[in-house]
Amino acid sequence: MSETLTIRPVVDADAGELLTLRRAAFVTEAQQYDDPHIPPLTQTLSELRADVAAEGVVTLGAWAGHRLVGSIRVVLDGKKATLGRFAVAPDQQGHGIGTQLLLAILPHLPEDVEEIWVFTGRDSVQNLALYEEHGYTHEHDRTVGDLTYAYLRRILSGGDPAGEPASA
């Protein structure tokens, strides 16, 4: 990607563009699992706006110029953070945007967060590789209906979100 990437929190005015990005990014996932009803594809604009404004939720967006090309959301719950709705525009995948977003969320975590969790489809090989490359380890699988999700966790060293993963 040749254009400079700007990463900042998503605000209500960005909601329509965020909804469009997520739908475009999650179509591939829905096709892979033959399920057009995954939550990122069924969420309404009003639901997304409520989520962006919710206490304990941080959503970051990555902009290339005026275009939103990626986003990541984290839900904070005590000493645990859970990543979700991680999306990169299909034509921008493979350019490091996901990696930049994954790293950019760390300074937005409260100091007392000790672990970050994320889940993805068990067959989403690229997603799993990205998380594992950044210190997430596979903890367990969970089947819901016809889908099996892989749950991964990253332990933060000494509760320092910017720190390296703690050694096992």
C-alpha positions as CSV (number, residue, x, y, z in Angstrom):
1,M,0.0,0.0,0.0
2,S,1.6,3.2,-1.1
3,E,-0.7,5.7,0.6
4,T,-0.1,6.7,4.2
5,L,-2.4,4.9,6.6
6,T,-4.1,6.9,9.3
7,I,-5.5,4.9,12.3
8,R,-8.0,6.6,14.6
9,P,-11.1,5.8,16.7
10,V,-14.2,5.4,14.7
11,V,-16.9,8.0,15.5
12,D,-20.7,8.1,14.8
13,A,-20.1,10.0,11.5
14,D,-18.1,7.1,10.2
15,A,-20.8,4.5,10.9
16,G,-22.2,4.2,7.4
17,E,-18.7,3.7,5.9
18,L,-17.8,1.2,8.6
19,L,-21.0,-0.8,7.9
20,T,-20.1,-0.9,4.2
21,L,-16.5,-1.9,4.9
22,R,-17.6,-4.8,7.2
23,R,-20.1,-6.1,4.8
24,A,-17.6,-6.1,1.9
25,A,-14.9,-7.7,4.1
26,F,-17.1,-10.4,5.6
27,V,-18.7,-11.6,2.4
28,T,-15.7,-13.8,1.8
29,E,-16.0,-15.3,5.2
30,A,-19.7,-15.9,4.8
31,Q,-19.1,-17.6,1.4
32,Q,-16.3,-19.8,2.9
33,Y,-18.7,-21.1,5.6
34,D,-21.8,-21.0,3.5
35,D,-23.6,-18.8,6.0
36,P,-24.9,-15.4,4.8
37,H,-26.3,-14.7,8.3
38,I,-23.0,-14.1,10.2
39,P,-23.5,-11.1,12.6
40,P,-21.2,-8.6,10.7
41,L,-23.5,-9.1,7.6
42,T,-26.8,-8.8,9.5
43,Q,-26.0,-5.9,11.9
44,T,-28.1,-2.8,11.1
45,L,-26.7,0.8,11.0
46,S,-28.5,1.7,14.2
47,E,-27.0,-1.4,15.9
48,L,-23.6,-0.5,14.7
49,R,-24.0,3.1,15.9
50,A,-25.0,1.9,19.3
51,D,-21.9,-0.4,19.4
52,V,-19.5,2.3,18.4
53,A,-20.9,4.5,21.2
54,A,-21.1,1.8,23.8
55,E,-19.1,2.0,27.1
56,G,-16.2,-0.5,27.1
57,V,-16.0,-0.8,23.3
58,V,-13.1,0.6,21.3
59,T,-13.4,0.6,17.5
60,L,-10.4,1.8,15.4
61,G,-10.5,2.5,11.7
62,A,-7.7,2.6,9.2
63,W,-8.0,5.3,6.5
64,A,-6.1,5.5,3.2
65,G,-6.8,9.1,2.3
66,H,-10.5,9.5,2.7
67,R,-11.3,5.8,2.3
68,L,-11.9,3.5,5.3
69,V,-9.9,0.4,4.4
70,G,-9.9,-1.5,7.7
71,S,-11.3,-1.7,11.2
72,I,-10.9,-3.5,14.5
73,R,-13.2,-3.6,17.5
74,V,-12.3,-4.5,21.1
75,V,-14.7,-5.1,24.0
76,L,-13.2,-4.5,27.4
77,D,-14.3,-6.6,30.3
78,G,-12.2,-6.2,33.4
79,K,-8.8,-7.7,32.8
80,K,-9.9,-9.2,29.5
81,A,-10.2,-7.7,26.1
82,T,-12.0,-9.4,23.2
83,L,-11.2,-8.5,19.6
84,G,-13.9,-8.8,17.0
85,R,-15.3,-7.5,13.7
86,F,-11.7,-7.3,12.4
87,A,-12.1,-6.2,8.8
88,V,-9.9,-5.2,5.8
89,A,-11.3,-4.1,2.5
90,P,-11.0,-7.1,0.1
91,D,-8.9,-5.1,-2.4
92,Q,-6.5,-4.0,0.4
93,Q,-5.8,-7.4,2.0
94,G,-2.3,-8.5,2.1
95,H,-0.8,-5.0,2.4
96,G,-0.2,-5.0,6.2
97,I,-3.3,-3.1,7.2
98,G,-4.5,-5.9,9.5
99,T,-1.2,-6.1,11.2
100,Q,-1.1,-2.3,11.8
101,L,-4.6,-2.4,13.2
102,L,-3.8,-5.4,15.5
103,L,-0.8,-3.4,16.9
104,A,-2.7,-0.1,17.0
105,I,-5.3,-1.4,19.4
106,L,-2.8,-2.2,22.1
107,P,-2.3,1.4,23.4
108,H,-6.1,1.8,23.6
109,L,-6.3,-1.0,26.2
110,P,-6.4,0.0,29.9
111,E,-3.2,-0.9,31.8
112,D,-4.9,-3.6,33.8
113,V,-5.8,-5.7,30.8
114,E,-3.9,-9.0,31.1
115,E,-5.2,-11.0,28.1
116,I,-6.7,-10.5,24.7
117,W,-9.1,-13.0,23.2
118,V,-10.2,-13.4,19.6
119,F,-12.1,-16.0,17.7
120,T,-12.3,-16.8,14.0
121,G,-13.6,-19.7,11.8
122,R,-11.4,-22.7,12.4
123,D,-10.8,-23.0,8.6
124,S,-9.8,-19.3,8.3
125,V,-6.1,-20.1,7.7
126,Q,-5.0,-16.6,7.0
127,N,-6.7,-15.2,10.1
128,L,-5.2,-17.9,12.3
129,A,-1.7,-17.3,10.9
130,L,-2.0,-13.5,11.5
131,Y,-3.0,-14.0,15.1
132,E,-0.4,-16.6,15.8
133,E,2.3,-14.4,14.3
134,H,1.4,-11.7,16.8
135,G,1.5,-13.9,19.9
136,Y,-1.9,-15.4,20.1
137,T,-2.2,-19.1,20.9
138,H,-5.0,-21.4,20.1
139,E,-6.8,-22.3,23.3
140,H,-9.9,-24.2,22.1
141,D,-12.6,-24.7,19.5
142,R,-16.3,-24.2,19.9
143,T,-19.0,-25.4,17.5
144,V,-22.1,-23.3,17.1
145,G,-24.6,-24.8,14.6
146,D,-22.6,-25.8,11.5
147,L,-19.7,-23.5,12.3
148,T,-16.6,-24.3,14.4
149,Y,-14.7,-21.3,15.8
150,A,-11.1,-21.3,17.0
151,Y,-10.5,-19.2,20.1
152,L,-7.1,-17.7,20.5
153,R,-5.6,-15.8,23.4
154,R,-2.6,-13.5,24.0
155,I,-1.3,-13.0,27.5
156,L,0.1,-9.5,28.0
157,S,3.3,-9.3,30.0
158,G,2.7,-7.8,33.4
159,G,-0.5,-6.3,32.3
160,D,1.4,-4.0,29.8
161,P,-0.7,-3.8,26.7
162,A,2.2,-2.4,24.7
163,G,4.5,-5.1,25.9
164,E,5.5,-8.3,24.3
165,P,3.5,-11.5,24.9
166,A,4.3,-13.1,28.2
167,S,6.4,-16.3,27.8
168,A,4.5,-19.5,28.4
